[in-house]
């Protein structure tokens, strides 16, 4: 089953899945049933039935201002946030990007920065930590990433080094809310720890290279002397 079918499989209905994708995956606002009909290409009856069901369980608020009845997502509820996350993971760009990155056959962690990075730098960015060639990564993602989104492609070693040097943007990218594409927070921190420990070990070896890696031998050692036999 393709990634585009996951939401329909989970909800048990293509109409319900398409409606959830429209309500939670796009713009936030009030929707008229007619607008949703045009957007997802379904007739009035199944759309209206699902809208009433969503409203009954609290996923939608019904607005009866002047004019036609409209439906609004309550985006502040934990359930709404989780549904939006599920929609974004199973519809649109993200599953296609995940497939493209997996095809690299390289160890990769990738995420979108979601929301503000807590500073004046508010670039839209996709962070990709991978051992694959950067040019190949950009080629794989060329038709999948919005032109306004900046791709930050680094090896894990570069990532750790730049963080250690105080790279402001990367530190904000690490602390910002994330929409994970490949990997998760636990994998990121685990691989960071491994990289940091490897760097520390290499630094220790370099400091002690004269002692640890020396070709010198004791003055009284004769390499041509016969090897003693068993006692």
PALUM-517857 format. One record per residue (C-alpha): residue number from 1; y negated, z negated, x. Coordinates in Angstrom, 2 decimals, padded with zeros to 5 digits, always signed. Example, Ala and Ser with C-alpha at 12.3 -4.5 7.8 and 13.67 -1.06 7.14 Angstrom:
<atom><resi>1</resi><north>+004.50</north><up>-007.80</up><east>+012.30</east></atom>
<atom><resi>2</resi><north>+001.06</north><up>-007.14</up><east>+013.67</east></atom>
This chain:
<atom><resi>1</resi><north>+000.00</north><up>+000.00</up><east>+000.00</east></atom>
<atom><resi>2</resi><north>-003.41</north><up>+000.93</up><east>+001.39</east></atom>
<atom><resi>3</resi><north>-006.23</north><up>-001.55</up><east>+001.93</east></atom>
<atom><resi>4</resi><north>-008.12</north><up>+000.02</up><east>-000.95</east></atom>
<atom><resi>5</resi><north>-005.34</north><up>-001.04</up><east>-003.35</east></atom>
<atom><resi>6</resi><north>-005.20</north><up>-004.72</up><east>-002.35</east></atom>
<atom><resi>7</resi><north>-007.75</north><up>-005.94</up><east>-004.89</east></atom>
<atom><resi>8</resi><north>-006.04</north><up>-004.09</up><east>-007.75</east></atom>
<atom><resi>9</resi><north>-002.67</north><up>-005.52</up><east>-006.71</east></atom>
<atom><resi>10</resi><north>-004.06</north><up>-009.06</up><east>-006.67</east></atom>
<atom><resi>11</resi><north>-005.87</north><up>-008.80</up><east>-010.01</east></atom>
<atom><resi>12</resi><north>-003.17</north><up>-006.79</up><east>-011.76</east></atom>
<atom><resi>13</resi><north>-005.66</north><up>-004.27</up><east>-013.11</east></atom>
<atom><resi>14</resi><north>-007.52</north><up>-001.34</up><east>-011.60</east></atom>
<atom><resi>15</resi><north>-010.34</north><up>-001.76</up><east>-014.13</east></atom>
<atom><resi>16</resi><north>-010.67</north><up>-005.46</up><east>-013.31</east></atom>
<atom><resi>17</resi><north>-010.61</north><up>-004.74</up><east>-009.58</east></atom>
<atom><resi>18</resi><north>-013.27</north><up>-002.02</up><east>-009.85</east></atom>
<atom><resi>19</resi><north>-015.45</north><up>-004.29</up><east>-011.96</east></atom>
<atom><resi>20</resi><north>-015.16</north><up>-007.18</up><east>-009.50</east></atom>
<atom><resi>21</resi><north>-016.03</north><up>-004.81</up><east>-006.67</east></atom>
<atom><resi>22</resi><north>-019.15</north><up>-003.61</up><east>-008.53</east></atom>
<atom><resi>23</resi><north>-020.30</north><up>-007.11</up><east>-009.50</east></atom>
<atom><resi>24</resi><north>-019.57</north><up>-008.95</up><east>-006.25</east></atom>
<atom><resi>25</resi><north>-019.61</north><up>-006.24</up><east>-003.60</east></atom>
<atom><resi>26</resi><north>-022.98</north><up>-004.62</up><east>-004.20</east></atom>
<atom><resi>27</resi><north>-026.44</north><up>-005.59</up><east>-005.29</east></atom>
<atom><resi>28</resi><north>-027.02</north><up>-008.99</up><east>-006.88</east></atom>
<atom><resi>29</resi><north>-028.69</north><up>-008.88</up><east>-010.28</east></atom>
<atom><resi>30</resi><north>-028.24</north><up>-008.47</up><east>-014.00</east></atom>
<atom><resi>31</resi><north>-026.02</north><up>-005.67</up><east>-015.20</east></atom>
<atom><resi>32</resi><north>-025.94</north><up>-003.88</up><east>-018.53</east></atom>
<atom><resi>33</resi><north>-022.44</north><up>-002.84</up><east>-019.59</east></atom>
<atom><resi>34</resi><north>-023.61</north><up>+000.77</up><east>-019.71</east></atom>
<atom><resi>35</resi><north>-024.68</north><up>+000.60</up><east>-016.04</east></atom>
<atom><resi>36</resi><north>-021.25</north><up>-000.67</up><east>-015.04</east></atom>
<atom><resi>37</resi><north>-019.56</north><up>+002.03</up><east>-017.10</east></atom>
<atom><resi>38</resi><north>-021.43</north><up>+004.72</up><east>-015.18</east></atom>
<atom><resi>39</resi><north>-020.88</north><up>+003.02</up><east>-011.83</east></atom>
<atom><resi>40</resi><north>-017.10</north><up>+002.69</up><east>-012.01</east></atom>
<atom><resi>41</resi><north>-016.39</north><up>+005.56</up><east>-014.41</east></atom>
<atom><resi>42</resi><north>-014.68</north><up>+003.56</up><east>-017.15</east></atom>
<atom><resi>43</resi><north>-015.13</north><up>+003.54</up><east>-020.89</east></atom>
<atom><resi>44</resi><north>-016.96</north><up>+000.82</up><east>-022.81</east></atom>
<atom><resi>45</resi><north>-013.97</north><up>-000.98</up><east>-024.34</east></atom>
<atom><resi>46</resi><north>-012.11</north><up>-002.15</up><east>-021.17</east></atom>
<atom><resi>47</resi><north>-015.38</north><up>-002.92</up><east>-019.37</east></atom>
<atom><resi>48</resi><north>-016.69</north><up>-005.07</up><east>-022.20</east></atom>
<atom><resi>49</resi><north>-013.32</north><up>-006.86</up><east>-022.53</east></atom>
<atom><resi>50</resi><north>-013.28</north><up>-007.80</up><east>-018.83</east></atom>
<atom><resi>51</resi><north>-016.95</north><up>-008.86</up><east>-018.87</east></atom>
<atom><resi>52</resi><north>-016.27</north><up>-011.26</up><east>-021.71</east></atom>
<atom><resi>53</resi><north>-013.24</north><up>-012.63</up><east>-019.88</east></atom>
<atom><resi>54</resi><north>-015.30</north><up>-013.20</up><east>-016.71</east></atom>
<atom><resi>55</resi><north>-018.06</north><up>-014.88</up><east>-018.72</east></atom>
<atom><resi>56</resi><north>-015.54</north><up>-017.16</up><east>-020.46</east></atom>
<atom><resi>57</resi><north>-014.21</north><up>-018.52</up><east>-017.15</east></atom>
<atom><resi>58</resi><north>-017.70</north><up>-018.96</up><east>-015.71</east></atom>
<atom><resi>59</resi><north>-017.89</north><up>-016.07</up><east>-013.25</east></atom>
<atom><resi>60</resi><north>-020.77</north><up>-014.46</up><east>-015.15</east></atom>
<atom><resi>61</resi><north>-023.79</north><up>-015.67</up><east>-017.07</east></atom>
<atom><resi>62</resi><north>-024.80</north><up>-013.83</up><east>-020.21</east></atom>
<atom><resi>63</resi><north>-028.51</north><up>-013.05</up><east>-020.37</east></atom>
<atom><resi>64</resi><north>-030.03</north><up>-012.38</up><east>-023.79</east></atom>
<atom><resi>65</resi><north>-033.63</north><up>-011.68</up><east>-022.86</east></atom>
<atom><resi>66</resi><north>-035.63</north><up>-009.04</up><east>-024.66</east></atom>
<atom><resi>67</resi><north>-033.48</north><up>-005.94</up><east>-024.77</east></atom>
<atom><resi>68</resi><north>-029.73</north><up>-005.31</up><east>-024.40</east></atom>
<atom><resi>69</resi><north>-027.32</north><up>-008.07</up><east>-023.39</east></atom>
<atom><resi>70</resi><north>-026.83</north><up>-008.30</up><east>-019.64</east></atom>
<atom><resi>71</resi><north>-024.39</north><up>-010.02</up><east>-017.29</east></atom>
<atom><resi>72</resi><north>-025.33</north><up>-011.87</up><east>-014.12</east></atom>
<atom><resi>73</resi><north>-023.14</north><up>-013.24</up><east>-011.32</east></atom>
<atom><resi>74</resi><north>-023.71</north><up>-016.91</up><east>-010.47</east></atom>
<atom><resi>75</resi><north>-023.71</north><up>-016.35</up><east>-006.71</east></atom>
<atom><resi>76</resi><north>-024.23</north><up>-020.04</up><east>-005.87</east></atom>
<atom><resi>77</resi><north>-020.79</north><up>-021.18</up><east>-006.99</east></atom>
<atom><resi>78</resi><north>-018.02</north><up>-021.57</up><east>-004.38</east></atom>
<atom><resi>79</resi><north>-015.72</north><up>-019.38</up><east>-006.47</east></atom>
<atom><resi>80</resi><north>-018.27</north><up>-016.55</up><east>-006.54</east></atom>
<atom><resi>81</resi><north>-018.69</north><up>-016.74</up><east>-002.77</east></atom>
<atom><resi>82</resi><north>-014.94</north><up>-016.55</up><east>-002.22</east></atom>
<atom><resi>83</resi><north>-014.59</north><up>-013.60</up><east>-004.61</east></atom>
<atom><resi>84</resi><north>-017.39</north><up>-011.78</up><east>-002.80</east></atom>
<atom><resi>85</resi><north>-015.65</north><up>-012.42</up><east>+000.51</east></atom>
<atom><resi>86</resi><north>-012.39</north><up>-011.07</up><east>-000.92</east></atom>
<atom><resi>87</resi><north>-014.14</north><up>-007.97</up><east>-002.29</east></atom>
<atom><resi>88</resi><north>-015.82</north><up>-007.26</up><east>+001.03</east></atom>
<atom><resi>89</resi><north>-012.52</north><up>-007.67</up><east>+002.88</east></atom>
<atom><resi>90</resi><north>-010.63</north><up>-005.28</up><east>+000.60</east></atom>
<atom><resi>91</resi><north>-013.16</north><up>-002.63</up><east>-000.44</east></atom>
<atom><resi>92</resi><north>-015.67</north><up>-000.42</up><east>+001.32</east></atom>
<atom><resi>93</resi><north>-016.37</north><up>-000.30</up><east>+005.05</east></atom>
<atom><resi>94</resi><north>-014.62</north><up>-003.45</up><east>+006.28</east></atom>
<atom><resi>95</resi><north>-010.96</north><up>-002.49</up><east>+005.67</east></atom>
<atom><resi>96</resi><north>-011.62</north><up>+000.96</up><east>+007.15</east></atom>
<atom><resi>97</resi><north>-013.22</north><up>-000.60</up><east>+010.22</east></atom>
<atom><resi>98</resi><north>-010.33</north><up>-003.04</up><east>+010.57</east></atom>
<atom><resi>99</resi><north>-007.87</north><up>-000.14</up><east>+010.50</east></atom>
<atom><resi>100</resi><north>-009.91</north><up>+001.76</up><east>+013.11</east></atom>
<atom><resi>101</resi><north>-010.06</north><up>-001.24</up><east>+015.47</east></atom>
<atom><resi>102</resi><north>-006.35</north><up>-001.99</up><east>+015.09</east></atom>
<atom><resi>103</resi><north>-005.64</north><up>+001.61</up><east>+016.10</east></atom>
<atom><resi>104</resi><north>-007.19</north><up>+000.85</up><east>+019.51</east></atom>
<atom><resi>105</resi><north>-004.06</north><up>-001.15</up><east>+020.34</east></atom>
<atom><resi>106</resi><north>-006.17</north><up>-003.56</up><east>+022.40</east></atom>
<atom><resi>107</resi><north>-006.84</north><up>-007.27</up><east>+021.95</east></atom>
<atom><resi>108</resi><north>-009.90</north><up>-007.28</up><east>+019.71</east></atom>
<atom><resi>109</resi><north>-012.03</north><up>-009.76</up><east>+017.77</east></atom>
<atom><resi>110</resi><north>-014.77</north><up>-008.37</up><east>+015.54</east></atom>
<atom><resi>111</resi><north>-017.20</north><up>-009.68</up><east>+012.95</east></atom>
<atom><resi>112</resi><north>-020.41</north><up>-008.88</up><east>+011.12</east></atom>
<atom><resi>113</resi><north>-023.31</north><up>-011.27</up><east>+011.41</east></atom>
<atom><resi>114</resi><north>-023.93</north><up>-012.43</up><east>+007.84</east></atom>
<atom><resi>115</resi><north>-027.42</north><up>-013.66</up><east>+006.96</east></atom>
<atom><resi>116</resi><north>-030.12</north><up>-014.82</up><east>+009.34</east></atom>
<atom><resi>117</resi><north>-029.40</north><up>-015.60</up><east>+012.98</east></atom>
<atom><resi>118</resi><north>-031.85</north><up>-018.53</up><east>+012.77</east></atom>
<atom><resi>119</resi><north>-034.73</north><up>-016.98</up><east>+014.61</east></atom>
<atom><resi>120</resi><north>-037.15</north><up>-014.11</up><east>+014.77</east></atom>
<atom><resi>121</resi><north>-034.36</north><up>-011.77</up><east>+015.89</east></atom>
<atom><resi>122</resi><north>-032.82</north><up>-010.59</up><east>+012.61</east></atom>
<atom><resi>123</resi><north>-031.02</north><up>-007.48</up><east>+013.77</east></atom>
<atom><resi>124</resi><north>-028.06</north><up>-006.36</up><east>+011.70</east></atom>
<atom><resi>125</resi><north>-025.20</north><up>-006.46</up><east>+014.16</east></atom>
<atom><resi>126</resi><north>-021.48</north><up>-005.94</up><east>+014.49</east></atom>
<atom><resi>127</resi><north>-019.92</north><up>-007.91</up><east>+017.35</east></atom>
<atom><resi>128</resi><north>-016.78</north><up>-006.39</up><east>+018.90</east></atom>
<atom><resi>129</resi><north>-015.00</north><up>-008.23</up><east>+021.72</east></atom>
<atom><resi>130</resi><north>-012.28</north><up>-005.99</up><east>+023.11</east></atom>
<atom><resi>131</resi><north>-010.54</north><up>-004.80</up><east>+026.25</east></atom>
<atom><resi>132</resi><north>-010.69</north><up>-001.19</up><east>+024.99</east></atom>
<atom><resi>133</resi><north>-013.23</north><up>+001.23</up><east>+026.50</east></atom>
<atom><resi>134</resi><north>-016.63</north><up>+000.84</up><east>+024.83</east></atom>
<atom><resi>135</resi><north>-017.01</north><up>+004.59</up><east>+024.35</east></atom>
<atom><resi>136</resi><north>-013.71</north><up>+004.70</up><east>+022.46</east></atom>
<atom><resi>137</resi><north>-014.73</north><up>+001.79</up><east>+020.24</east></atom>
<atom><resi>138</resi><north>-018.01</north><up>+003.47</up><east>+019.33</east></atom>
<atom><resi>139</resi><north>-016.19</north><up>+006.73</up><east>+018.63</east></atom>
<atom><resi>140</resi><north>-013.74</north><up>+004.98</up><east>+016.30</east></atom>
<atom><resi>141</resi><north>-016.56</north><up>+003.30</up><east>+014.39</east></atom>
<atom><resi>142</resi><north>-019.04</north><up>+006.19</up><east>+014.42</east></atom>
<atom><resi>143</resi><north>-018.60</north><up>+007.20</up><east>+010.77</east></atom>
<atom><resi>144</resi><north>-017.94</north><up>+003.69</up><east>+009.45</east></atom>
<atom><resi>145</resi><north>-020.92</north><up>+001.60</up><east>+010.59</east></atom>
<atom><resi>146</resi><north>-024.26</north><up>+001.88</up><east>+008.84</east></atom>
<atom><resi>147</resi><north>-026.87</north><up>+003.48</up><east>+011.17</east></atom>
<atom><resi>148</resi><north>-029.10</north><up>+000.41</up><east>+010.78</east></atom>
<atom><resi>149</resi><north>-026.37</north><up>-001.83</up><east>+012.22</east></atom>
<atom><resi>150</resi><north>-026.26</north><up>-002.41</up><east>+015.97</east></atom>
<atom><resi>151</resi><north>-022.83</north><up>-002.47</up><east>+017.61</east></atom>
<atom><resi>152</resi><north>-022.54</north><up>-005.11</up><east>+020.34</east></atom>
<atom><resi>153</resi><north>-019.34</north><up>-004.14</up><east>+022.17</east></atom>
<atom><resi>154</resi><north>-018.30</north><up>-006.39</up><east>+025.05</east></atom>
<atom><resi>155</resi><north>-015.26</north><up>-007.55</up><east>+026.91</east></atom>
<atom><resi>156</resi><north>-014.40</north><up>-011.20</up><east>+026.42</east></atom>
<atom><resi>157</resi><north>-015.43</north><up>-011.84</up><east>+030.02</east></atom>
<atom><resi>158</resi><north>-018.88</north><up>-010.34</up><east>+029.39</east></atom>
<atom><resi>159</resi><north>-019.23</north><up>-012.37</up><east>+026.21</east></atom>
<atom><resi>160</resi><north>-018.46</north><up>-015.68</up><east>+027.95</east></atom>
<atom><resi>161</resi><north>-020.66</north><up>-014.86</up><east>+030.95</east></atom>
<atom><resi>162</resi><north>-023.67</north><up>-013.90</up><east>+028.84</east></atom>
<atom><resi>163</resi><north>-023.27</north><up>-016.99</up><east>+026.67</east></atom>
<atom><resi>164</resi><north>-023.08</north><up>-019.14</up><east>+029.81</east></atom>
<atom><resi>165</resi><north>-026.31</north><up>-017.53</up><east>+031.09</east></atom>
<atom><resi>166</resi><north>-028.07</north><up>-018.39</up><east>+027.84</east></atom>
<atom><resi>167</resi><north>-028.23</north><up>-015.00</up><east>+026.08</east></atom>
<atom><resi>168</resi><north>-030.24</north><up>-015.98</up><east>+023.00</east></atom>
<atom><resi>169</resi><north>-029.05</north><up>-013.24</up><east>+020.69</east></atom>
<atom><resi>170</resi><north>-025.36</north><up>-013.76</up><east>+021.47</east></atom>
<atom><resi>171</resi><north>-025.70</north><up>-017.51</up><east>+021.00</east></atom>
<atom><resi>172</resi><north>-027.26</north><up>-016.92</up><east>+017.61</east></atom>
<atom><resi>173</resi><north>-024.57</north><up>-014.36</up><east>+016.79</east></atom>
<atom><resi>174</resi><north>-021.92</north><up>-016.94</up><east>+017.64</east></atom>
<atom><resi>175</resi><north>-023.54</north><up>-019.59</up><east>+015.42</east></atom>
<atom><resi>176</resi><north>-024.41</north><up>-017.34</up><east>+012.47</east></atom>
<atom><resi>177</resi><north>-022.28</north><up>-017.00</up><east>+009.35</east></atom>
<atom><resi>178</resi><north>-019.64</north><up>-014.34</up><east>+009.91</east></atom>
<atom><resi>179</resi><north>-017.75</north><up>-011.74</up><east>+007.94</east></atom>
<atom><resi>180</resi><north>-014.60</north><up>-011.44</up><east>+010.03</east></atom>
<atom><resi>181</resi><north>-013.09</north><up>-007.99</up><east>+010.47</east></atom>
<atom><resi>182</resi><north>-010.43</north><up>-008.72</up><east>+013.08</east></atom>
<atom><resi>183</resi><north>-009.53</north><up>-012.26</up><east>+014.14</east></atom>
<atom><resi>184</resi><north>-011.10</north><up>-015.55</up><east>+013.08</east></atom>
<atom><resi>185</resi><north>-013.00</north><up>-018.56</up><east>+014.42</east></atom>
<atom><resi>186</resi><north>-009.90</north><up>-020.28</up><east>+015.82</east></atom>
<atom><resi>187</resi><north>-008.87</north><up>-017.18</up><east>+017.76</east></atom>
<atom><resi>188</resi><north>-012.39</north><up>-016.73</up><east>+019.12</east></atom>
<atom><resi>189</resi><north>-012.67</north><up>-020.30</up><east>+020.41</east></atom>
<atom><resi>190</resi><north>-009.12</north><up>-020.26</up><east>+021.80</east></atom>
<atom><resi>191</resi><north>-009.72</north><up>-017.07</up><east>+023.77</east></atom>
<atom><resi>192</resi><north>-013.08</north><up>-018.38</up><east>+024.97</east></atom>
<atom><resi>193</resi><north>-011.35</north><up>-021.49</up><east>+026.33</east></atom>
<atom><resi>194</resi><north>-008.73</north><up>-019.39</up><east>+028.12</east></atom>
<atom><resi>195</resi><north>-011.42</north><up>-017.18</up><east>+029.66</east></atom>
<atom><resi>196</resi><north>-013.49</north><up>-020.18</up><east>+030.77</east></atom>
<atom><resi>197</resi><north>-010.48</north><up>-021.89</up><east>+032.35</east></atom>
<atom><resi>198</resi><north>-009.56</north><up>-018.65</up><east>+034.14</east></atom>
<atom><resi>199</resi><north>-013.09</north><up>-018.37</up><east>+035.52</east></atom>
<atom><resi>200</resi><north>-013.01</north><up>-021.99</up><east>+036.71</east></atom>
<atom><resi>201</resi><north>-009.68</north><up>-021.43</up><east>+038.46</east></atom>
<atom><resi>202</resi><north>-010.96</north><up>-018.27</up><east>+040.15</east></atom>
<atom><resi>203</resi><north>-014.10</north><up>-020.08</up><east>+041.30</east></atom>
<atom><resi>204</resi><north>-012.00</north><up>-022.92</up><east>+042.73</east></atom>
<atom><resi>205</resi><north>-009.80</north><up>-020.45</up><east>+044.62</east></atom>
<atom><resi>206</resi><north>-012.87</north><up>-018.69</up><east>+046.03</east></atom>
<atom><resi>207</resi><north>-014.36</north><up>-021.99</up><east>+047.20</east></atom>
<atom><resi>208</resi><north>-011.13</north><up>-022.93</up><east>+048.99</east></atom>
<atom><resi>209</resi><north>-010.05</north><up>-019.52</up><east>+050.16</east></atom>
<atom><resi>210</resi><north>-010.08</north><up>-020.42</up><east>+053.85</east></atom>
<atom><resi>211</resi><north>-007.62</north><up>-023.24</up><east>+053.26</east></atom>
<atom><resi>212</resi><north>-005.59</north><up>-021.75</up><east>+050.42</east></atom>
<atom><resi>213</resi><north>-005.38</north><up>-018.14</up><east>+051.57</east></atom>
<atom><resi>214</resi><north>-005.64</north><up>-018.45</up><east>+055.39</east></atom>
<atom><resi>215</resi><north>-003.38</north><up>-016.45</up><east>+057.73</east></atom>
<atom><resi>216</resi><north>-003.74</north><up>-019.09</up><east>+060.48</east></atom>
<atom><resi>217</resi><north>-000.72</north><up>-021.03</up><east>+061.73</east></atom>
<atom><resi>218</resi><north>-000.15</north><up>-024.09</up><east>+063.89</east></atom>
<atom><resi>219</resi><north>-000.64</north><up>-023.58</up><east>+067.63</east></atom>
<atom><resi>220</resi><north>+002.88</north><up>-024.82</up><east>+068.44</east></atom>
<atom><resi>221</resi><north>+004.61</north><up>-022.54</up><east>+065.91</east></atom>
<atom><resi>222</resi><north>+006.55</north><up>-019.66</up><east>+067.46</east></atom>
<atom><resi>223</resi><north>+007.30</north><up>-016.92</up><east>+064.94</east></atom>
<atom><resi>224</resi><north>+009.93</north><up>-015.44</up><east>+067.31</east></atom>
<atom><resi>225</resi><north>+011.92</north><up>-018.64</up><east>+067.72</east></atom>
<atom><resi>226</resi><north>+015.44</north><up>-018.56</up><east>+066.28</east></atom>
<atom><resi>227</resi><north>+015.87</north><up>-020.07</up><east>+062.86</east></atom>
<atom><resi>228</resi><north>+017.72</north><up>-023.42</up><east>+063.11</east></atom>
<atom><resi>229</resi><north>+021.20</north><up>-023.32</up><east>+061.67</east></atom>
<atom><resi>230</resi><north>+022.64</north><up>-025.84</up><east>+059.24</east></atom>
<atom><resi>231</resi><north>+022.99</north><up>-029.39</up><east>+060.57</east></atom>
